[in-house]
């Protein structure tokens, strides 16, 4: 069975149902992956991002800082 939105009838789900499905899929992933499980194009993109970040130190923000702004305030 092909893995795509049409074949899996995901398009018929509501936005809330799709988000729940994304969460379930994300939670089902293992903690770590073997290098052979990551597509070469993804590894190339990660390498590009890293090179870009190293070429421009101080331009971005640490992920913890960004994540902290996304956390709900009690």
Protein Blocks (a to p, Z undefined) as FASTA:
>chain_A
ZZdfklnommmpcfklmmmmmmmmmmmpcfbdcfklpcfklmmmmmmmmmmmmmmghkac
cfklmmmmmpccZZ
